[in-house]
Amino acid sequence: MIDIHSHVLFAVDDGAKNLEESIKLIEEAVSLGYTGIVCSAHYKISKFENRRYDEKFNILKEEVLKRKLPISLYKGNELDLREKVLKVLDNVYTINDTRYILVEFSRPLIYEAYIKIIDALIERGYIPILAHVERYPYIKLQDFMKLYDKKVIFQMNLTTVKTMSKKVKFLLEEGYIQVVGTDAHRVGSRDYSVLGHLNKLKKIVGEERFLQLTKENPRKIVMNEDINLETRREKKRNEKVLSFNGVFRFIFRKLFNGINGTRCNSKG
């Protein structure tokens, strides 16, 4: 599994406070089966602006190698979408230097203002991943659908599986949510104590979808590959079309072969 949303990098935001805490969080992740973590530190203008990010990242990476922990670390940010955010994009890390950029909404802006920023990011070649979709009760379902039509990826926090609203449950079960993350911050509070949540998620969506949400799609993100955004309804519709086409081709071949057979018999 790969966690695309975490705050395990120490002393850069409100996540891990020091190197020791970072290592403890990573050790917890490894024990659960995680093989990769994106250090998606907050990027908030005038508050968290990647000060000494590279230095801390290199220190943490070296310590992980030193301790022979079987996990890969990737750079990234969780970008707080505010009015002037487009002016600082050069200072923001996409996930593993790919097209994918993790973003979050803040209440000071109205929904229409967010859409303009999302559109601007897409025009610049980014693929926005909307962090913790469960935190936006003020966004209507139809507005989520508009974001989805723009190819925005929806990420849900794992801990949400035990307290999902009807809207979030719909987004998850119908296939609109394409990736889950831990949003891990501190040891003992929002950490990697998520085994129960992983099991609950698997029970809700099944083995195949579980692997997509925790392993396959996160891998595609860090490798800069495209994600299949087909929802459950679209999949069923496409399967019906393929089934119909298959029947049509079968009937056509039968008729065609029958005609050819008749012609051959006539010649004989």
C-alpha positions as a Markdown table, in Angstrom:
| # | Residue | x | y | z |
|---|---|---|---|---|
| 1 | Met | 0.0 | 0.0 | 0.0 |
| 2 | Ile | 1.0 | 3.6 | -0.6 |
| 3 | Asp | -0.2 | 6.5 | 1.5 |
| 4 | Ile | -0.5 | 9.6 | -0.6 |
| 5 | His | -1.6 | 11.9 | 2.2 |
| 6 | Ser | 0.5 | 12.2 | 5.4 |
| 7 | His | 2.3 | 14.7 | 7.6 |
| 8 | Val | 5.1 | 12.5 | 8.8 |
| 9 | Leu | 7.8 | 14.9 | 7.7 |
| 10 | Phe | 9.0 | 16.5 | 10.9 |
| 11 | Ala | 9.1 | 20.2 | 11.8 |
| 12 | Val | 7.6 | 21.6 | 8.6 |
| 13 | Asp | 3.9 | 21.9 | 9.5 |
| 14 | Asp | 1.5 | 20.7 | 12.2 |
| 15 | Gly | 2.6 | 17.1 | 11.8 |
| 16 | Ala | 5.5 | 15.2 | 13.4 |
| 17 | Lys | 7.5 | 17.4 | 15.7 |
| 18 | Asn | 10.9 | 15.8 | 15.4 |
| 19 | Leu | 12.8 | 13.0 | 13.6 |
| 20 | Glu | 12.0 | 10.4 | 16.3 |
| 21 | Glu | 8.3 | 11.0 | 15.9 |
| 22 | Ser | 8.6 | 10.7 | 12.1 |
| 23 | Ile | 10.4 | 7.4 | 12.4 |
| 24 | Lys | 7.7 | 6.0 | 14.9 |
| 25 | Leu | 5.0 | 7.0 | 12.4 |
| 26 | Ile | 6.8 | 5.3 | 9.6 |
| 27 | Glu | 7.4 | 2.2 | 11.6 |
| 28 | Glu | 3.7 | 2.0 | 12.3 |
| 29 | Ala | 3.0 | 2.3 | 8.6 |
| 30 | Val | 5.5 | -0.4 | 7.7 |
| 31 | Ser | 3.9 | -2.8 | 10.3 |
| 32 | Leu | 0.5 | -2.3 | 8.4 |
| 33 | Gly | 2.0 | -3.2 | 5.0 |
| 34 | Tyr | 2.7 | 0.3 | 3.6 |
| 35 | Thr | 5.6 | 0.4 | 1.2 |
| 36 | Gly | 5.4 | 4.1 | 0.3 |
| 37 | Ile | 4.5 | 7.4 | 1.9 |
| 38 | Val | 4.0 | 10.8 | 0.4 |
| 39 | Cys | 5.3 | 13.5 | 2.8 |
| 40 | Ser | 2.5 | 15.9 | 1.8 |
| 41 | Ala | 3.2 | 18.7 | 4.2 |
| 42 | His | 0.7 | 21.6 | 4.4 |
| 43 | Tyr | 1.4 | 24.5 | 2.1 |
| 44 | Lys | -0.5 | 27.5 | 3.4 |
| 45 | Ile | 0.5 | 31.0 | 2.4 |
| 46 | Ser | 2.1 | 32.9 | 5.2 |
| 47 | Lys | 2.0 | 29.9 | 7.6 |
| 48 | Phe | 3.5 | 26.8 | 6.1 |
| 49 | Glu | 5.7 | 27.5 | 3.1 |
| 50 | Asn | 8.1 | 24.5 | 2.8 |
| 51 | Arg | 10.8 | 26.2 | 4.9 |
| 52 | Arg | 13.7 | 23.7 | 5.2 |
| 53 | Tyr | 11.5 | 21.0 | 3.6 |
| 54 | Asp | 14.3 | 19.6 | 1.4 |
| 55 | Glu | 16.7 | 19.5 | 4.4 |
| 56 | Lys | 14.2 | 17.7 | 6.6 |
| 57 | Phe | 13.2 | 15.3 | 3.8 |
| 58 | Asn | 16.8 | 14.3 | 3.2 |
| 59 | Ile | 17.5 | 13.8 | 6.9 |
| 60 | Leu | 14.4 | 11.6 | 7.2 |
| 61 | Lys | 15.2 | 9.6 | 4.1 |
| 62 | Glu | 18.8 | 8.9 | 5.3 |
| 63 | Glu | 17.4 | 7.8 | 8.7 |
| 64 | Val | 15.0 | 5.4 | 7.0 |
| 65 | Leu | 17.8 | 3.9 | 4.9 |
| 66 | Lys | 20.0 | 3.7 | 8.0 |
| 67 | Arg | 17.4 | 1.7 | 9.9 |
| 68 | Lys | 16.7 | -0.4 | 6.8 |
| 69 | Leu | 13.0 | 0.3 | 6.9 |
| 70 | Pro | 11.3 | -1.2 | 3.7 |
| 71 | Ile | 9.5 | 1.9 | 2.6 |
| 72 | Ser | 9.9 | 4.6 | -0.1 |
| 73 | Leu | 9.4 | 8.3 | 0.7 |
| 74 | Tyr | 8.0 | 10.8 | -1.8 |
| 75 | Lys | 7.9 | 14.6 | -1.8 |
| 76 | Gly | 4.6 | 16.4 | -1.9 |
| 77 | Asn | 2.4 | 19.1 | -0.4 |
| 78 | Glu | -1.2 | 19.5 | 0.6 |
| 79 | Leu | -1.9 | 22.9 | -1.0 |
| 80 | Asp | -4.4 | 25.1 | 0.7 |
| 81 | Leu | -6.4 | 26.8 | -2.1 |
| 82 | Arg | -6.6 | 30.5 | -1.4 |
| 83 | Glu | -6.8 | 33.6 | -3.7 |
| 84 | Lys | -3.1 | 34.1 | -4.3 |
| 85 | Val | -2.1 | 30.4 | -4.5 |
| 86 | Leu | -1.5 | 30.5 | -8.2 |
| 87 | Lys | 1.4 | 32.9 | -7.7 |
| 88 | Val | 3.3 | 30.4 | -5.5 |
| 89 | Leu | 2.9 | 27.2 | -7.5 |
| 90 | Asp | 6.6 | 27.1 | -8.3 |
| 91 | Asn | 7.3 | 26.7 | -4.6 |
| 92 | Val | 4.8 | 23.8 | -4.2 |
| 93 | Tyr | 5.6 | 20.1 | -4.5 |
| 94 | Thr | 3.4 | 18.0 | -6.7 |
| 95 | Ile | 3.3 | 14.3 | -5.6 |
| 96 | Asn | 6.7 | 12.9 | -6.6 |
| 97 | Asp | 7.2 | 15.6 | -9.2 |
| 98 | Thr | 4.2 | 14.3 | -11.2 |
| 99 | Arg | 1.1 | 16.1 | -12.6 |
| 100 | Tyr | -0.8 | 15.1 | -9.5 |
| 101 | Ile | -1.2 | 17.8 | -6.8 |
| 102 | Leu | -3.0 | 17.3 | -3.5 |
| 103 | Val | -5.3 | 20.3 | -2.6 |
| 104 | Glu | -7.7 | 21.2 | 0.1 |
| 105 | Phe | -10.5 | 23.8 | 0.4 |
| 106 | Ser | -10.6 | 26.4 | 3.1 |
| 107 | Arg | -13.8 | 28.0 | 4.3 |
| 108 | Pro | -12.8 | 31.7 | 3.6 |
| 109 | Leu | -13.5 | 31.1 | -0.1 |
| 110 | Ile | -16.9 | 30.3 | -1.6 |
| 111 | Tyr | -17.3 | 27.3 | -3.8 |
| 112 | Glu | -17.3 | 29.2 | -7.1 |
| 113 | Ala | -13.9 | 30.7 | -6.2 |
| 114 | Tyr | -12.5 | 27.2 | -5.6 |
| 115 | Ile | -13.8 | 26.1 | -9.1 |
| 116 | Lys | -11.9 | 29.0 | -10.7 |
| 117 | Ile | -8.6 | 27.9 | -9.0 |
| 118 | Ile | -9.3 | 24.3 | -9.9 |
| 119 | Asp | -9.8 | 25.3 | -13.5 |
| 120 | Ala | -6.6 | 27.3 | -13.5 |
| 121 | Leu | -4.6 | 24.3 | -12.2 |
| 122 | Ile | -6.1 | 22.0 | -14.8 |
| 123 | Glu | -5.2 | 24.6 | -17.5 |
| 124 | Arg | -1.6 | 24.5 | -16.3 |
| 125 | Gly | -1.5 | 20.8 | -16.7 |
| 126 | Tyr | -2.0 | 19.7 | -13.1 |
| 127 | Ile | -4.4 | 16.9 | -12.0 |
| 128 | Pro | -5.9 | 18.1 | -8.7 |
| 129 | Ile | -6.5 | 15.5 | -5.9 |
| 130 | Leu | -9.1 | 16.9 | -3.5 |
| 131 | Ala | -8.0 | 15.9 | 0.0 |
| 132 | His | -10.4 | 14.5 | 2.6 |
| 133 | Val | -13.7 | 15.0 | 0.7 |
| 134 | Glu | -15.6 | 14.1 | 3.8 |
| 135 | Arg | -14.7 | 17.5 | 5.3 |
| 136 | Tyr | -16.9 | 19.6 | 2.9 |
| 137 | Pro | -20.5 | 19.2 | 4.0 |
| 138 | Tyr | -21.2 | 22.6 | 2.4 |
| 139 | Ile | -20.5 | 21.2 | -1.0 |
| 140 | Lys | -23.6 | 19.7 | -2.6 |
| 141 | Leu | -23.5 | 16.3 | -4.3 |
| 142 | Gln | -24.1 | 17.9 | -7.8 |
| 143 | Asp | -21.1 | 20.1 | -7.2 |
| 144 | Phe | -19.0 | 17.1 | -6.5 |
| 145 | Met | -20.2 | 15.6 | -9.8 |
| 146 | Lys | -19.1 | 18.8 | -11.6 |
| 147 | Leu | -15.6 | 18.4 | -10.0 |
| 148 | Tyr | -15.5 | 14.8 | -11.0 |
| 149 | Asp | -16.4 | 15.7 | -14.6 |
| 150 | Lys | -13.3 | 17.9 | -14.6 |
| 151 | Lys | -11.3 | 14.8 | -13.8 |
| 152 | Val | -10.6 | 15.9 | -10.2 |
| 153 | Ile | -9.5 | 12.9 | -8.1 |
| 154 | Phe | -11.3 | 12.4 | -4.8 |
| 155 | Gln | -9.3 | 11.3 | -1.7 |
| 156 | Met | -11.0 | 10.1 | 1.5 |
| 157 | Asn | -9.4 | 9.8 | 4.9 |
| 158 | Leu | -9.4 | 6.2 | 6.2 |
| 159 | Thr | -10.8 | 7.1 | 9.6 |
| 160 | Thr | -14.0 | 8.3 | 7.8 |
| 161 | Val | -15.2 | 4.7 | 7.1 |
| 162 | Lys | -16.7 | 4.4 | 10.6 |
| 163 | Thr | -18.6 | 7.7 | 10.5 |
| 164 | Met | -19.6 | 8.3 | 6.8 |
| 165 | Ser | -22.3 | 10.7 | 5.9 |
| 166 | Lys | -24.8 | 9.5 | 3.2 |
| 167 | Lys | -23.1 | 11.7 | 0.6 |
| 168 | Val | -19.6 | 10.3 | 1.3 |
| 169 | Lys | -20.9 | 6.8 | 1.4 |
| 170 | Phe | -22.5 | 7.3 | -2.0 |
| 171 | Leu | -19.2 | 8.7 | -3.4 |
| 172 | Leu | -17.3 | 5.8 | -2.1 |
| 173 | Glu | -19.7 | 3.0 | -3.0 |
| 174 | Glu | -20.4 | 4.3 | -6.5 |
| 175 | Gly | -16.7 | 4.6 | -7.3 |
| 176 | Tyr | -16.2 | 8.4 | -7.3 |
| 177 | Ile | -13.6 | 8.2 | -4.5 |
| 178 | Gln | -10.5 | 6.9 | -6.2 |
| 179 | Val | -7.9 | 6.9 | -3.4 |
| 180 | Val | -7.8 | 6.8 | 0.4 |
| 181 | Gly | -5.1 | 8.2 | 2.7 |
| 182 | Thr | -4.4 | 8.4 | 6.4 |
| 183 | Asp | -3.7 | 12.1 | 6.8 |
| 184 | Ala | -1.4 | 10.9 | 9.7 |
| 185 | His | 0.0 | 13.7 | 11.8 |
| 186 | Arg | 1.2 | 12.8 | 15.3 |
| 187 | Val | 1.9 | 9.6 | 17.3 |
| 188 | Gly | -1.1 | 8.9 | 19.5 |
| 189 | Ser | -3.3 | 11.3 | 17.6 |
| 190 | Arg | -4.2 | 10.8 | 13.9 |
| 191 | Asp | -1.5 | 8.2 | 13.4 |
| 192 | Tyr | -1.3 | 4.8 | 11.7 |
| 193 | Ser | -3.6 | 3.1 | 14.1 |
| 194 | Val | -5.9 | 2.3 | 11.2 |
| 195 | Leu | -5.9 | -1.5 | 10.9 |
| 196 | Gly | -9.6 | -1.6 | 11.9 |
| 197 | His | -10.4 | 1.1 | 9.4 |
| 198 | Leu | -8.6 | -0.8 | 6.6 |
| 199 | Asn | -10.6 | -3.9 | 7.5 |
| 200 | Lys | -13.8 | -1.9 | 7.5 |
| 201 | Leu | -13.0 | -0.4 | 4.1 |
| 202 | Lys | -12.4 | -3.8 | 2.6 |
| 203 | Lys | -15.7 | -5.1 | 4.0 |
| 204 | Ile | -17.6 | -2.1 | 2.4 |
| 205 | Val | -16.0 | -2.1 | -1.0 |
| 206 | Gly | -14.7 | -5.6 | -1.5 |
| 207 | Glu | -11.2 | -6.9 | -2.2 |
| 208 | Glu | -10.8 | -5.5 | -5.8 |
| 209 | Arg | -11.9 | -1.9 | -5.0 |
| 210 | Phe | -9.8 | -2.1 | -1.7 |
| 211 | Leu | -6.7 | -2.8 | -3.7 |
| 212 | Gln | -7.5 | 0.1 | -6.1 |
| 213 | Leu | -8.0 | 2.6 | -3.3 |
| 214 | Thr | -5.0 | 1.6 | -1.2 |
| 215 | Lys | -2.4 | 0.2 | -3.7 |
| 216 | Glu | -3.1 | 0.5 | -7.4 |
| 217 | Asn | -4.3 | 4.1 | -7.8 |
| 218 | Pro | -1.8 | 5.4 | -5.3 |
| 219 | Arg | 1.0 | 3.7 | -7.3 |
| 220 | Lys | -0.4 | 5.2 | -10.5 |
| 221 | Ile | -0.3 | 8.6 | -8.9 |
| 222 | Val | 3.3 | 8.5 | -7.7 |
| 223 | Met | 4.3 | 7.0 | -11.1 |
| 224 | Asn | 2.4 | 9.7 | -13.0 |
| 225 | Glu | 0.1 | 7.3 | -14.7 |
| 226 | Asp | -3.5 | 7.9 | -15.6 |
| 227 | Ile | -6.3 | 6.6 | -13.3 |
| 228 | Asn | -9.4 | 5.0 | -14.6 |
| 229 | Leu | -12.2 | 7.2 | -13.5 |
| 230 | Glu | -15.0 | 4.8 | -14.4 |
| 231 | Thr | -17.8 | 4.8 | -11.8 |
| 232 | Arg | -19.7 | 1.7 | -10.8 |
| 233 | Arg | -22.7 | 2.8 | -12.9 |
| 234 | Glu | -20.6 | 3.5 | -15.9 |
| 235 | Lys | -18.9 | 0.2 | -15.6 |
| 236 | Lys | -22.2 | -1.6 | -15.5 |
| 237 | Arg | -23.4 | 0.4 | -18.5 |
| 238 | Asn | -20.3 | -0.4 | -20.4 |
| 239 | Glu | -20.5 | -4.0 | -19.6 |
| 240 | Lys | -24.1 | -4.1 | -20.9 |
| 241 | Val | -22.9 | -2.4 | -24.1 |
| 242 | Leu | -20.1 | -4.9 | -24.5 |
| 243 | Ser | -22.5 | -7.8 | -23.8 |
| 244 | Phe | -25.0 | -6.4 | -26.4 |
| 245 | Asn | -22.2 | -5.9 | -29.0 |
| 246 | Gly | -21.0 | -9.5 | -28.3 |
| 247 | Val | -24.5 | -10.9 | -28.9 |
| 248 | Phe | -24.8 | -8.8 | -32.0 |
| 249 | Arg | -21.5 | -10.0 | -33.4 |
| 250 | Phe | -22.4 | -13.6 | -32.6 |
| 251 | Ile | -25.8 | -13.3 | -34.5 |
| 252 | Phe | -24.0 | -11.5 | -37.4 |
| 253 | Arg | -21.4 | -14.2 | -37.7 |
| 254 | Lys | -24.2 | -16.9 | -37.6 |
| 255 | Leu | -26.1 | -15.1 | -40.4 |
| 256 | Phe | -23.0 | -14.4 | -42.4 |
| 257 | Asn | -21.8 | -18.0 | -42.1 |
| 258 | Gly | -25.2 | -19.2 | -43.0 |
| 259 | Ile | -25.4 | -17.2 | -46.1 |
| 260 | Asn | -21.9 | -18.3 | -47.2 |
| 261 | Gly | -22.9 | -21.9 | -46.5 |
| 262 | Thr | -26.0 | -21.6 | -48.6 |
| 263 | Arg | -24.0 | -20.1 | -51.5 |
| 264 | Cys | -21.4 | -23.0 | -51.3 |
| 265 | Asn | -24.2 | -25.6 | -51.3 |
| 266 | Ser | -25.8 | -23.9 | -54.3 |
| 267 | Lys | -22.5 | -24.0 | -56.2 |
| 268 | Gly | -22.1 | -27.7 | -55.3 |
